[in-house]
Amino acid sequence: MTGYLMLWAVVLIAAVIAEAVTLQLVTIWFAAGAVAAVIAACMGMPLITQVILFTVVSALLLCVTRPLIKKLQVKDVLPTNADGEVGKIAVVTETVSNEKNTGRVRIGGVYWKARSFDGNLYPEGTNVCVEKISGTTVYVSTAENAFLKEKP
């Protein structure tokens, strides 16, 4: 009987440690099931009863709380500050040429390394539209594209 108590204690500790490490609400239900099994082991119930209690409590809590947890989790991806620059007009401060691997633009007061999204050459002073951002590089296209896009 003591061996089973230790078994469930180990399962409980392992589940709690795994939950603490992941913070994803993955093993918390198994920890609760292990608590039920520990109580059953302390009461001297047979191993099969302990296993059934562990399984039923874990499954029941999983089925009842998982949909609630999913509903409460934040689902919207919050854009970064850089993502807010997509669709804006930028001014070319150094000729954008993919062939020569050159190009810089200014968006507001910030200077970015730039590459052409459509392969065109954009000379200094040209207004361009920011199509996407990858790392510290913006990909730009003809400024008229900014006016063709739907704004939210």
C-alpha positions as CSV (number, residue, x, y, z in Angstrom):
1,M,0.0,0.0,0.0
2,T,2.8,2.4,0.9
3,G,4.4,1.7,-2.5
4,Y,1.3,2.9,-4.3
5,L,1.2,6.0,-2.2
6,M,4.7,6.8,-3.2
7,L,3.9,6.0,-6.9
8,W,1.0,8.6,-6.8
9,A,3.1,11.1,-5.0
10,V,5.8,10.8,-7.7
11,V,3.1,11.2,-10.4
12,L,1.7,14.3,-8.6
13,I,5.2,15.9,-8.2
14,A,6.1,15.1,-11.8
15,A,2.8,16.6,-13.1
16,V,3.2,19.8,-10.9
17,I,6.8,20.2,-12.1
18,A,5.8,19.7,-15.7
19,E,3.0,22.3,-15.3
20,A,5.4,24.8,-13.7
21,V,7.9,24.4,-16.5
22,T,5.4,24.6,-19.4
23,L,2.8,27.0,-18.0
24,Q,0.4,25.6,-20.7
25,L,-2.2,23.9,-18.5
26,V,-1.2,20.5,-19.9
27,T,-0.6,18.4,-16.8
28,I,-2.6,20.2,-14.1
29,W,-5.5,17.7,-14.6
30,F,-3.2,14.8,-14.1
31,A,-1.9,16.4,-10.9
32,A,-5.5,16.6,-9.6
33,G,-6.1,13.0,-10.6
34,A,-2.9,12.0,-8.7
35,V,-4.3,13.9,-5.6
36,A,-7.4,11.7,-5.8
37,A,-5.3,8.6,-6.2
38,V,-3.1,9.6,-3.2
39,I,-6.3,10.0,-1.1
40,A,-7.5,6.6,-2.2
41,A,-4.1,5.1,-1.4
42,C,-4.2,6.6,2.1
43,M,-7.6,5.1,2.6
44,G,-6.3,1.7,1.7
45,M,-8.3,1.2,-1.5
46,P,-7.1,-1.3,-4.0
47,L,-4.7,-0.3,-6.9
48,I,-7.5,-0.7,-9.5
49,T,-9.7,1.8,-7.6
50,Q,-6.8,4.2,-7.4
51,V,-6.1,3.9,-11.2
52,I,-9.8,4.4,-12.0
53,L,-10.0,7.4,-9.7
54,F,-6.9,8.9,-11.3
55,T,-8.3,8.4,-14.8
56,V,-11.8,9.6,-14.1
57,V,-10.8,12.7,-12.2
58,S,-8.2,13.6,-14.8
59,A,-10.5,13.1,-17.7
60,L,-13.5,14.8,-16.0
61,L,-11.4,17.9,-15.1
62,L,-9.9,17.9,-18.6
63,C,-13.3,17.8,-20.3
64,V,-14.9,20.4,-18.0
65,T,-12.2,23.0,-17.7
66,R,-10.3,22.8,-21.0
67,P,-13.1,24.5,-23.1
68,L,-13.4,27.2,-20.4
69,I,-9.6,27.7,-20.4
70,K,-9.5,27.9,-24.2
71,K,-12.3,30.5,-24.2
72,L,-10.5,32.7,-21.6
73,Q,-7.1,32.5,-23.4
74,V,-6.1,35.5,-25.5
75,K,-6.6,34.5,-29.2
76,D,-5.8,37.8,-30.9
77,V,-2.2,38.2,-32.1
78,L,-1.1,41.6,-31.1
79,P,1.0,43.2,-33.8
80,T,4.4,44.6,-32.9
81,N,5.3,48.2,-33.4
82,A,7.1,47.2,-36.6
83,D,4.0,45.5,-38.0
84,G,2.2,48.8,-37.7
85,E,4.5,50.2,-40.5
86,V,3.1,47.8,-43.1
87,G,1.0,49.7,-45.6
88,K,2.6,53.0,-44.8
89,I,4.4,55.3,-47.2
90,A,8.1,55.5,-46.9
91,V,10.7,57.8,-48.6
92,V,13.7,56.2,-50.2
93,T,16.9,57.7,-48.7
94,E,19.3,55.4,-50.6
95,T,18.5,53.8,-53.9
96,V,16.7,50.5,-53.4
97,S,18.3,48.0,-55.7
98,N,18.1,44.2,-55.1
99,E,20.8,43.6,-57.6
100,K,23.3,45.9,-55.9
101,N,22.0,44.9,-52.4
102,T,21.4,48.5,-51.5
103,G,18.5,50.5,-50.1
104,R,17.3,52.5,-47.2
105,V,14.0,54.2,-46.5
106,R,12.6,56.5,-43.9
107,I,9.3,55.7,-42.3
108,G,8.3,58.6,-40.0
109,G,11.6,59.4,-38.4
110,V,13.1,55.9,-38.5
111,Y,15.5,54.6,-41.1
112,W,15.2,51.0,-42.3
113,K,17.2,48.8,-44.5
114,A,15.1,48.2,-47.6
115,R,14.6,45.7,-50.4
116,S,12.3,45.9,-53.4
117,F,9.2,43.7,-52.9
118,D,8.6,43.5,-56.7
119,G,12.1,43.7,-58.0
120,N,11.9,47.3,-59.2
121,L,14.6,49.9,-58.7
122,Y,13.6,52.9,-56.6
123,P,15.8,55.9,-56.7
124,E,16.4,58.3,-53.8
125,G,13.5,60.6,-53.0
126,T,10.9,58.1,-54.3
127,N,7.8,57.5,-52.2
128,V,7.2,53.7,-51.7
129,C,4.7,51.5,-49.9
130,V,5.9,49.1,-47.1
131,E,4.7,45.7,-48.1
132,K,6.2,43.5,-45.3
133,I,8.9,43.6,-42.7
134,S,11.3,40.8,-42.0
135,G,13.7,41.4,-39.2
136,T,15.2,44.8,-39.7
137,T,14.5,44.9,-43.5
138,V,11.4,46.4,-45.0
139,Y,10.2,45.3,-48.4
140,V,8.8,48.1,-50.5
141,S,6.8,48.5,-53.7
142,T,5.3,51.3,-55.8
143,A,3.6,53.9,-53.5
144,E,0.4,53.6,-55.5
145,N,-0.1,50.2,-54.0
146,A,-0.8,51.8,-50.7
147,F,-3.9,53.5,-52.1
148,L,-5.2,50.3,-53.7
149,K,-5.1,48.4,-50.4
150,E,-8.1,48.2,-48.2
151,K,-7.6,50.0,-44.9
152,P,-9.3,48.5,-41.8
